[in-house]
Amino acid sequence: MSTTAIQTATVPAWVFGAKGMLAGELLRLLDLHPALELKGAVSRSEQSVVSAHPHLVTRAKTSNHDEALAALASALAGGGKAVVFLALPHGESAALWAKLSNELGALTENLYVVDLAADFRLASPARYQQAYGHPHPAPQELARFTYGLVELDRAAVVGAKRVAAPGCFATALQLACVPAAEARLLDTSRPWILNGITGSSGSGVEPKPGTHHPWRHANMWAYSLDGHRHEAELAQALERCGAVPPIHFVAHSGPMARGIHMTAALPLARKVTTAEVHAIYAARFAGATFVEVLEGKVPDLRSISASNRAQLAVSVRGDVLNVLCTLDNMTKGGAGQALQCANLMLGFPEHWGLPRAGLGVN
Ligand SMILES: NC(=O)c1ccc[n+]([C@@H]2O[C@H](COP(=O)([O-])OP(=O)(O)OC[C@H]3O[C@@H](n4cnc5c(N)ncnc54)[C@H](OP(=O)(O)O)[C@@H]3O)[C@@H](O)[C@H]2O)c1
């Protein structure tokens, strides 16, 4: 297909939760996408897109849910495809998906849905309840969503109609641990110790005491010492490769606005060298557009800031495998990953609209 032909065949896109942090990032990325055409930035408020996100240049106005549903219905009624991104708080996505299903009925057959919240990430309602502290709002819908960590299961995402984009910490946790678990390198009887630091944008767009600049700037602290929700996504992935270790993940709030730095200290089950482990990780991610396994250097945040790339590095010390991972929570850990999934769902090149280079200076 020629570029011109691809550009003519645009797919209309709607972003729900338009005022939010990830919606802003998604709208920025969509601006550069050659085949997705933003039709609606959907919000509960009437605030314009550029007043909510002054860094954007879009002329798109916000639309309310009723306007968006009517526009979606008319786009789908013509037999065309449409994509919706649900950049909503946990629980709101499941409610909106129920509304879309009810009101659009059979038209949802041509609707591609990417959920950025946690509502459809865990296949087991019991695991969801344990992680989120309440019963799953729509357990009957879980099997209709595919988990969208492309670098671990690309085939599941290609052509899928409904995808749950992984959590930001959960992405780093899985990229760091799964290759070693699949290769049976790790001891599952000893704890797997994971420490992750996130930037303040991980807390969303509404100001909170923990995101207030005088408090956050040049500061750092740990939270969720009794277990972080994103451990459930790692446990789900590890179970699929036959590993059920004790997972000890401690999350930290860091002084930057964007980025996650993860350090995994994983107990080895057998003797192995750094070079052997590097070869395993490099082979696992061979051909991955957005995961880079470094050799002889460590990942850092500036290199991946505002890019859809994750960086990894491995190192063996005694009977412990250290894995480092950095990614941008807003991009590879959020909006970028969602767009990467949409590209594969719709048959577009995986990288469309997605930066690989980091900002360098943030
Ligand atoms: N921030 C990250 O780094 C990150 C990374 C990965 C995944 N996630 C997940 O992605 C989703 C969006 O994250 P975010 O950081 O963009 O969140 P956010 O900044 O809080 O934005 C969520 C948006 O959802 C809309 N909304 C609809 N119903 C709402 C309600 N009842 N209460 C509050 N807001 C409501 C609001 O937009 P309108 O006012 O325009 O309606 C709000 O701005 C969340 O589920 C989050 O956990 C976040």
The ligand as an ORCA input file, in Angstrom:
! r2SCAN-3c Opt
* xyz 0 1
  N      -0.353      8.742     34.942
  C       0.327      7.648     34.615
  O       1.567      7.660     34.583
  C      -0.400      6.377     34.261
  C       0.332      5.364     33.623
  C      -0.344      4.177     33.243
  C      -1.695      4.033     33.520
  N      -2.369      5.034     34.164
  C      -3.810      4.832     34.371
  O      -4.463      5.486     33.291
  C      -5.693      6.085     33.722
  C      -5.611      7.602     33.468
  O      -4.491      8.092     34.222
  P      -4.199      9.644     34.361
  O      -2.921      9.763     35.112
  O      -4.370     10.302     33.056
  O      -5.392     10.064     35.340
  P      -5.996     11.531     35.556
  O      -4.941     12.547     35.235
  O      -6.585     11.534     36.908
  O      -7.116     11.649     34.452
  C      -8.272     10.858     34.439
  C      -9.371     11.635     33.717
  O     -10.533     10.821     33.668
  C     -11.702     11.665     33.629
  N     -12.710     11.162     34.584
  C     -13.869     10.555     34.234
  N     -14.559     10.182     35.309
  C     -13.868     10.569     36.363
  C     -14.092     10.468     37.759
  N     -15.181      9.862     38.266
  N     -13.148     10.987     38.579
  C     -12.040     11.583     38.091
  N     -11.786     11.685     36.761
  C     -12.686     11.183     35.906
  C     -11.213     13.075     33.936
  O     -11.186     13.747     32.681
  P     -12.352     14.774     32.276
  O     -12.431     15.739     33.424
  O     -11.855     15.369     31.012
  O     -13.606     13.972     32.111
  C      -9.797     12.906     34.438
  O      -8.980     14.005     34.116
  C      -5.818      5.746     35.210
  O      -6.601      4.613     35.360
  C      -4.366      5.467     35.620
  O      -4.257      4.607     36.726
  C      -1.761      6.208     34.517
*
